Amino acid sequence: MIKTVGILGAGSVGSALMYEMYKRDPENVYLLARGERAERLITKGISVNNDVIFPKVYSDPSQGIHIDLLILAAKTYSMDSVVEDIRSLIDKDTILLPIENGITTSTLLSGEFPENRVFLGVVLRTDAHRQSRRVYYTTLGEMQIGYADNRDPKPEVTEAYERLKELGINVKVYDDMRKAKWRKWMLNTGASQTAVEVQAECGFFGQVEEVRVLMRMLMDEILEVAWAEGVDLTEKDRDEIIEMLINFPPDKKMSMLQDYEAGRPIEIDEYAGEVVRLGKKHGIPTPANEILYLAIIARQKIAELRKG
């Protein structure tokens, strides 16, 4: 039975999830962190919608805490350090649920923790965003969880679904979670990178045809590598994603653009970088993603040189 739930990664989405769960069961939800980050969370808590809360922080195995379900809400570029952070804080019965925007973390975790059950997960349609150390949201969106194939859900998937519902999370179990992961990755690879390159809020997606053309070019390359990888993405999926993006709130900024503007690291390697890697693996040209990868990396380096 799943009782204790942990979150590693107190960014915008992780903090919003913790806020909802903490309100319903403060005794059985934990933030996982080590070192200075743990000390900061203990002393300062997390600020969500101008409300500061102090969830329990699990940072050392001597605390004797068993986590039944661990939600990994960290960015993909920090996964190597995340693996080391959680190695001594989990046991073989802990279910791992990464909700990153990419497609590689579940495979990484399965390799590092072969005895653990590792789900696939995504969060869609949330408006959670961070301003300095404060997080704000009006809608938490939808969390999708499960194994790659959930047509006959495993008992642990059903248990996780029921527990997350109890904790106030809008959670769904989809038959094909691999496709769900790739759809979210397609959305972010197409829209987030375009938003950074053209410096645009979502309202311009529908107003500027060239923005939509660029997004479609990036997504079309993902369709090609998806088919080569045996993922059931279609042109209909691409068109639905673009239509969804056009109807985002006009002043919304993609999270990658928020990170870029704040000078934080961005997930360019998990987006365009992964498309380029898969293209080379299958002999598929990916020029649009390669150009944006180079352009955005160059933009970051020039900004750093100007600071220097």
C-alpha positions in Angstrom: 0.0 0.0 0.0 1.4 3.4 -0.9 1.3 5.8 2.0 4.5 8.0 2.1 5.1 10.2 -1.0 8.3 12.2 -1.6 9.2 14.9 -4.1 12.7 15.7 -5.2 12.9 19.0 -7.0 11.2 22.1 -5.4 11.0 24.1 -8.6 7.7 25.5 -10.0 5.9 22.2 -10.6 7.5 20.3 -7.7 6.6 23.0 -5.2 3.0 23.3 -6.6 2.5 19.5 -6.3 3.9 19.6 -2.7 1.6 22.5 -1.8 -1.5 20.5 -2.8 -0.3 17.3 -1.1 0.9 19.0 2.1 -2.5 20.6 2.6 -4.1 17.1 2.7 -1.5 15.0 4.5 1.4 16.9 6.0 2.5 13.8 8.0 3.2 11.6 5.0 4.6 13.8 2.3 8.3 14.7 2.2 10.7 16.9 0.2 13.9 15.0 -0.6 17.1 17.1 -0.6 20.7 16.9 0.6 23.3 19.4 1.9 22.7 23.1 1.6 19.5 22.6 -0.3 18.1 20.6 2.5 19.1 23.2 5.1 17.5 26.0 3.0 14.2 24.0 2.8 14.2 23.3 6.5 14.9 26.9 7.5 12.9 28.8 4.8 10.3 26.3 3.6 8.8 26.9 0.2 6.7 29.8 -0.9 3.6 29.0 -3.1 1.0 31.5 -4.0 2.4 33.8 -1.2 1.9 31.1 1.4 5.0 29.7 3.1 4.9 26.0 4.1 7.4 23.8 5.8 7.1 20.2 4.6 9.2 17.5 6.2 12.6 17.2 4.6 14.2 13.8 4.2 17.9 14.2 3.8 19.7 11.4 5.6 19.0 7.7 5.9 19.5 7.9 9.7 16.0 9.5 9.7 14.7 6.0 9.1 12.0 7.1 6.5 10.7 4.8 3.9 9.3 6.5 0.8 6.7 4.4 -1.1 6.4 6.7 -4.1 9.1 9.2 -5.1 8.2 11.9 -7.6 11.2 13.2 -9.4 10.5 16.8 -10.5 14.1 17.8 -11.2 15.3 19.1 -14.6 16.9 16.6 -16.9 20.3 18.3 -16.8 20.6 17.5 -13.1 19.7 13.8 -13.2 23.2 12.6 -12.6 23.4 14.4 -9.3 19.8 13.4 -8.5 20.7 9.7 -8.9 23.5 10.1 -6.3 21.3 12.1 -4.0 18.5 9.5 -3.8 20.8 6.4 -3.8 20.9 6.2 0.0 17.4 7.6 0.5 15.4 4.9 -1.2 15.2 1.2 -1.1 14.2 -1.4 -3.7 10.5 -1.1 -2.8 10.4 2.7 -3.6 8.5 3.4 -6.8 10.2 6.1 -8.9 8.0 8.5 -10.9 10.0 11.0 -13.0 7.8 13.8 -14.5 10.6 15.5 -16.5 9.9 17.1 -19.9 12.2 14.8 -21.8 12.2 11.1 -22.7 15.4 9.7 -21.2 15.1 9.8 -17.4 13.0 6.6 -16.9 15.6 4.6 -18.9 18.4 6.2 -16.9 16.7 5.4 -13.6 15.9 1.8 -14.6 19.6 1.3 -15.4 20.8 2.8 -12.1 18.1 1.1 -9.9 17.3 -2.2 -11.6 15.4 -3.5 -8.6 13.0 -0.6 -8.4 9.8 -0.1 -10.3 10.1 2.9 -12.6 7.0 4.7 -14.0 6.7 7.1 -16.9 5.1 10.4 -16.0 4.3 13.9 -17.3 2.5 17.0 -16.1 0.4 18.9 -18.7 -1.4 22.2 -18.8 -0.1 23.6 -15.6 0.6 27.3 -15.3 3.0 26.9 -12.3 5.9 29.4 -12.7 8.7 30.7 -10.5 9.6 34.3 -9.7 12.9 34.3 -7.7 12.2 31.7 -5.0 8.5 32.1 -5.1 6.1 29.8 -7.0 2.7 30.8 -8.3 0.0 28.8 -10.0 -3.8 28.9 -10.6 -4.1 25.4 -12.2 -1.9 22.4 -11.5 -2.9 20.7 -14.7 -2.9 17.0 -15.2 -0.4 14.4 -14.2 -0.2 11.3 -16.4 1.4 8.2 -14.9 2.0 4.5 -15.6 4.2 2.0 -17.4 4.6 2.1 -21.1 1.6 -0.1 -21.6 -1.3 0.3 -19.1 -4.1 -1.4 -21.0 -4.2 -3.8 -18.0 -2.8 -1.6 -15.2 -0.4 -3.2 -12.7 -1.6 -3.1 -9.1 1.1 -0.5 -8.2 -0.1 1.8 -10.9 -3.6 1.7 -9.6 -2.3 2.2 -6.0 -0.3 5.2 -7.1 -3.2 6.7 -8.9 -5.5 6.3 -5.9 -3.0 7.8 -3.5 -2.3 10.8 -5.7 -6.0 11.4 -6.1 -6.3 11.4 -2.2 -3.6 14.0 -2.1 -5.4 16.3 -4.4 -3.6 15.6 -7.7 -5.5 15.5 -11.0 -4.0 12.2 -12.1 -4.7 10.0 -15.1 -3.5 6.6 -16.3 -3.1 6.4 -20.0 -3.0 3.2 -22.1 0.2 4.3 -23.9 2.4 6.3 -21.6 5.4 6.1 -24.0 3.4 8.1 -26.5 2.2 10.5 -23.8 5.9 11.2 -22.9 6.8 11.7 -26.5 3.9 14.1 -27.1 5.0 16.2 -24.2 8.6 16.1 -25.5 7.4 17.1 -28.9 5.5 20.1 -27.4 8.5 21.3 -25.5 11.0 20.7 -28.2 8.9 22.6 -30.7 7.5 25.4 -28.6 10.0 26.0 -25.9 13.0 26.2 -28.2 11.1 28.4 -30.6 10.0 30.7 -27.7 13.6 31.1 -26.6 14.9 31.7 -30.1 12.3 34.3 -31.1 11.9 35.6 -27.5 8.1 35.3 -27.6 5.2 34.8 -25.2 2.6 32.2 -26.2 0.3 34.8 -27.5 2.5 35.3 -30.6 2.2 31.6 -31.5 -1.1 32.3 -33.2 -0.3 35.7 -34.5 2.9 35.0 -36.3 2.9 32.4 -39.1 6.7 32.1 -39.2 6.6 31.0 -35.5 4.2 28.2 -36.3 6.2 27.1 -39.4 9.3 26.8 -37.2 7.5 24.8 -34.5 6.2 22.5 -37.2 9.6 22.0 -38.7 11.0 21.0 -35.3 8.1 18.7 -34.6 8.2 17.0 -38.0 11.8 15.8 -37.3 10.5 14.3 -34.0 7.8 12.5 -36.0 10.5 10.9 -38.2 12.6 9.7 -35.2 9.5 8.6 -33.3 8.5 6.3 -36.2 12.0 4.9 -36.3 11.8 4.3 -32.5 8.5 2.5 -32.8 6.5 5.3 -31.1 2.9 5.8 -32.4 3.1 9.6 -32.9 1.1 11.0 -35.8 0.7 14.2 -37.8 -2.6 14.5 -36.0 -0.7 14.6 -32.7 1.5 17.4 -34.1 -1.5 19.4 -35.3 -3.3 19.0 -32.0 -0.2 20.2 -30.1 0.2 23.3 -32.2 -3.5 24.1 -31.9 -3.2 23.7 -28.1 -0.2 26.0 -28.1 -2.0 28.7 -30.1 -4.7 28.7 -27.4 -2.4 29.0 -24.4 -2.9 32.2 -22.4 -1.3 35.0 -24.4 1.0 36.2 -21.7 2.2 32.8 -20.7 5.9 32.1 -21.2 7.2 28.6 -21.9 9.2 27.4 -18.9 12.4 27.2 -20.9 12.1 30.9 -21.8 11.5 31.7 -18.1 14.7 29.8 -17.2 16.6 31.4 -20.0 15.6 34.9 -19.0 16.4 34.2 -15.4 19.9 33.0 -16.3 19.1 29.5 -15.2 20.3 26.3 -17.0 18.0 25.2 -19.8 17.1 21.7 -21.1 18.4 22.3 -24.7 20.4 19.0 -24.6 17.2 17.0 -23.8 15.2 18.7 -26.5 17.1 19.5 -29.7 20.2 17.6 -28.5 18.2 14.4 -28.2 16.5 14.8 -31.5 19.9 15.2 -33.2 21.3 12.1 -31.4 18.3 10.0 -32.4 18.5 11.3 -36.0 22.1 10.2 -36.2 21.2 6.8 -34.7 18.7 6.2 -37.5 20.3 8.1 -40.3 17.5 10.7 -40.3 18.4 14.4 -41.1 17.4 16.8 -38.3 18.7 20.2 -39.6 16.0 22.4 -37.9 16.8 21.0 -34.4 20.5 21.1 -35.1 20.4 24.8 -36.1 18.3 25.8 -33.1 20.6 23.8 -30.8 23.6 25.7 -32.1 21.8 29.1 -32.1 20.6 28.8 -28.5 23.8 27.5 -27.2 25.6 30.3 -28.9 23.1 32.8 -27.5 23.9 31.5 -24.0 27.6 31.7 -24.4 27.5 35.2 -25.8 25.5 36.3 -22.8 28.1 34.8 -20.5 30.9 36.5 -22.4 29.2 39.8 -22.1 28.8 39.4 -18.4 32.6 38.6 -18.2 
